[in-house]
Amino acid sequence: MNICIGFLFSLTGITSLTEIGQYRAAVYALEKFQKDNSKSNITFTFEARDIRSDPIESYRQALDMARSGIKVFVGCYTSACRKAILPVLEQYDCLLIYPALYEGQEIHPNVFYVGEIPNQQITSLLKFTIEQFGKKVYLIGNDYVYPRYTNQQIREMLYELDGKVIGEKYVPLGHKEFSTYLEEIKHYSSNAILSTLVGESILPFYKMYYELGFNPEEIPIISPITTELEIQAMGPKYAAGHYSCFSYFQSLDIPENDLLVKGMKEKYGLDTVISSVMCSTYIGVQIVLDAICHLQSTERKKITKYLYEKEFSSPSGKIKIESNHHLSREMRIGKVKENGQFEIVWSSEKQIFARPLLTNTLFDSVDEEDIWKGLVEEIGKEVSDGIIAVDQNDKILYVNPHAFEITKAKSGDLFDEANLLDIGYEVMKRKMRKPYNAFLIFIKKRSGQAIQQSNEKYHFGKIATYNPAFQKELRIASISSQFDANVLIFGETGTGKEVLARTIHEQSPRRNGPFIALNAGAIPRELIASELFGYVEGAFTGSKKGGSVGKFEAANGGTLFLDEIGEMPLELQVSLLRVLEERKVVRIGDYKERPVNVRVIAATNRNLKEEIAYQGSFRSDLYYRLNVFTIQIPPLRHRLEDIPYLSAQFLRQFHQYYGKGPLELCDSALQMLQSYYWPGNIRELKNVMERAFLLAIHETKICPMHLPEDFQSSSTIKQSHVVGNLKSLEKQMIEQVLQETKNMTEAAKILGVTRSTLYRKMNKWNIRKKHFKNSSN
């Protein structure tokens, strides 16, 4: 049996230096496991894709490999890329081994987090810094989520340690001029510099520190990011005397690490260095291949159950896989030597339990630690139900992965039972056995019937919802409509971001002014500036006689909607920020400033703060300028109670347009719709309903046979006679549509499928093009 593992690494892009090392470690781990288990009946191969440090590319590559049947992935270094592929993992029930340190605010049932998290790494680093060097710490990092989150935690920990942040600065990704900051560090008499600089900013910072004559014995740079790889790239002399904190260093003197170092050097050359994230990648590949061999399966649930509570010997020492999908491990602090390797100067000497959802502090009482361990032991292996542990005041103590996916609740939040009941879940609460003064709450999806709507429907203009979460967002939209402050709308593709933006405009005092929309992702880079700001005659080759008014001027007195703002080129973001601040626009080729009175609403399907910032492709100052009101549109899979209302609305529209057709869905068809994942959200629902409407044009109701094949396979209705009828109906319907159309494009559009899908179905049913009115294609 051959099993293919998907490798998702950036072999090009801004994080490629780190990820190429991870890719090499993954290849070596797979080949070594194959060699060590040559008698196994399973052979492993891998398929590697270059995700280019780009979340969108990560999603595309993961989706393509998942569709080909790959069930286990390794990679996605940045949180941006990890988050981007979560919908793919959920839809195809795949497993991701995520081998990178990260901000620690996630537990997902389809992900194992093999890297360090803040309560392991940052806590150790800061305690060491305070004890060895003093309490005055200067924080410097790149301006994206990990440094800001890390420094937020550091401020809280320093308060508990009676320490002090005497300076805190953030620079854009790739920033290379640090003399001003270093002079400030010297002026404030800092005891230590805690650096969360990454990528291209690391070398110039360490180099400028060196050239200005700073002494690491007096003011060391201490980093949770800088590894042997970065030191090799910058040159050891610039890093010597400074410190880093990881679970692994190449210099670690244990037999398992000796074998790893020897094997990697034999494969890739004597100058090969191994970093902590490379070691985590090696560990992740080894443990998942071991699980697959033992289980003879790549089924995600079987693998996770098998791995829970397992302990392994690894190149970083003993590790334990916890049921919260993270690793407990020993932590170490190393001091850089002249040869670029680390001298280990501190070790925790025991495993530090991984606590990924802590929010208020990273220092916990012994009692809380005992409760956590007790809860993990009580819960045991993964179960299909979500489980939440709460105290007597309903404060959440623990959330298992499945419950976290449903509620997004974290340790310290209050349990919201009413919301769970509203969105179709059953809740059962029972007291835990002594000595734990807590309750376990079991969450289970209601089954056997379509999800019922809640009693109250909330309206904002023409938008309506029964979903409590979306109702809260619409109330924010209602408030924002009465002011001129900028609005930033987040939501997946197809959730209706432009519809909401237009509704905000229609409900605002600007309703009588124009509503102008511009999709930054649909316009070539070289044309976006002229579209936004306009141009004068002769500004460039091909410019229109007399020039042209840009979208800002066209929207004067009204609203400008900038869709897919995350796709806007970095160089234009500066110009956009200037217009937002000064309320004046200068056409291309002109010098005259023209005042504009425009309210801006922007939208994106990305998380600008947590995702795009990782790539350095979006300015933080523009983000905060746009982010006055933030509205998050939930995906349709989280709004299942809205499907009956939306479906009925679409059917009424189609009935009015065609003058006939069904106006209702039967119960089993509705249940199918509410069981589907809806990757295309409301846009996909509308397409599905139009297709079903046309197939049932002469019927009184839409039934399961009128829904696409994807719905049939995911449905619980599996009676053979129904399946047979559906197959027969599909063939007849394709033949009928082909006879009434002239080409494949027209036929595919009517059937609501792509041309490639139509070709595949024609081949399946042996349908020839002779069915067309003519042979034109």
Buried (B, 14 or more C-beta within 10 A) or exposed (E): EEBBBBBBBBBEBBBBBBBBBBBBBBBBBBBBBBEEBEEBEBEBEBBBBBBBBBBBBBBBBBBBBBEEEBBBBBBBBBBBBBBBBBBBBBBBEBBBBBBBBBBBBBBBBBBBBBBBBBBBBBBBBBBBBBEBBBBBBBBBBBBBBBBBBBBEBBBBBBEEBEBBBBBBBBBBBEBEEBEEBBEBBBEEEBBBBBBBBBBBBBBBBBBBBBEEEBEBEEBBBBBBBBBBBBBBEBBBBBBBBBBBBBBBBBBBEBEBBEEBBEBBBEEBEEEBBBBBBBBBBBBBBBBBBBBBBEEEBBBBBBBBBBBBBEEBEBBBBBBBBBBBBBBBBBBBBBBBBEEBBBEEEBBBEEBBBBBBBBBEBBBBEEEBEEBBEBBBEBBEEBEEBBBBBBBEEBBBBBBBBBBBBBBEBBBEBEBBBEBBBBBBBEBEEEEBEEEBEBBBBBBBBEEEEBBEBBEEBBEBBEBBBBBBBBBBBBEBBBEBBEEBEBBBBBBBEBBBBBBBBBBBBBBBEBEEBBBBBBBBBEBEEEEBBBBBBBBBEEBEEEBEEEBBBBBBBBBBEBBBBBBBBBBBEEEBBEBBBEBBEEEEBBBBBBEEEBEBEBBBBBBBBBBBBBBBBBBBBBBBEBBEBBBBBBBBBBBBBBBBBBBBBBBBBBBEBBBEEEEEBBEEBBEBBBBBBBBBBBBBBBBBBBBBBBBBBBBBBEBEBBBBBBBBEEBBEEBEBEEEEBBEEBBEEBBEBBBBBBEEBBBBEBBBBBBBBEBEBBBEBBEEBEBEEEBBEEEEE
